[in-house]
Amino acid sequence: MAVLGIESSAHTFGVGIVDRGRILANEKSMYRITNKGMIPAEVAEFHIANATDVVERALDASGLRIDGITGIGYTRGPGLGPCLQVGQLTAKSLALRLDVPIVPVNHGLAHVEITKHIARLKDPLALYVSGGNSQILKFDRKSHRYSVLGETFDIGIGNMLDAFGRNLGLRHAWGSEIEKLARCGKYIPLPYTVKGMDFAFAGLLTRASGLVGREKKEDLCFSVQETSFAMLCEAVERALLLSSSTELCACGGVAQNSRLAEMLHMVAEEHGIRFARAPNEYNSDNGAMIALVAEKMLAKGMDMPVGRCDFEQRYRIDEAVFHG
């Protein structure tokens, strides 16, 4: 079974192809975000213009012809509505053209599952950190859903870092630029908000942004990272004790940050458990993660009639049934 997966929740249009768990292709085109942020309609137009090319590149990379595809998966949500719709329509047109089954996939679930697959994890506690999402997750085998043990009260940590980077006057790739500047910084106390296994970043963002021009950029970047990552680690540690997990993983765009990985590795070491994250290619949004989950769902007969294949901007991970 060669399954093609389409990811289009935000600025990336990605197409991956998976065959029996082997990733054959993982191609993408990315809309270049400016200091204005993402305007959904403009990003959707970019996806429309690039969709056919990305599909063709993925087929070339896999060595397959289009008629070798036996199933289709696409990101149902969460994400930006116009962007999700482009992926949905592309997937539906391919499924109808090829007369193959199709299945909608939860974006966050796909991030966790590809990390588990690549790192060969069985049942980890997962910290999912991206632009719009920051959650601590654990799979519940009885309900066949991921339970949310903790999450942000306000904004995702990725969006917080991006907003701070823009306020600081950094160019695009704000998160990676903050990480670079933080290596030469010193600590400045900033608001720290953790409630049990939940956390909030808005107060931290407001205070740090208010210090722009009054404190060194390096010190502000260091302090924003250390404070926000310490909040995540505190909540994760509580979740580890609650769930008795023996594995910990980080996934999503912010999981590419080496300092966050270092801090989570220290938490795991203190508890005598294993920590893992996927290579950066699979932490950023990508089609391979959608294809991987779609292949597992199709193998369990979880395909859906094309006419019922919709998209949902606020599709929470704890609403998604998964038989992996």
Secondary structure, DSSP 8 states (H G I E B T S, - for coil): -EEEEEE-SSSEEEEEEEETTEEEEEEEEE---BTTB--HHHHHHHHHHHHHHHHHHHHHHHT--GGG--EEEEEEESS-HHHHHHHHHHHHHHHHHHT--EEEEEHHHHHHHHHHHHHT-SS-EEEEE-SS-EEEEEEETTTTEEEEEEEBSSS-HHHHHHHHHHHTT--S-HHHHHHHHHTT---------EETTEE--HHHHHHHHHTBTTB-HHHHHHHHHHHHHHHHHHHHHHHHHHHT-SEEEEESGGGG-HHHHHHHHHHHHHTT-EEEE--HHHHS--HHHHHHHHHHHHHTT----GGG----TT--GGG-----
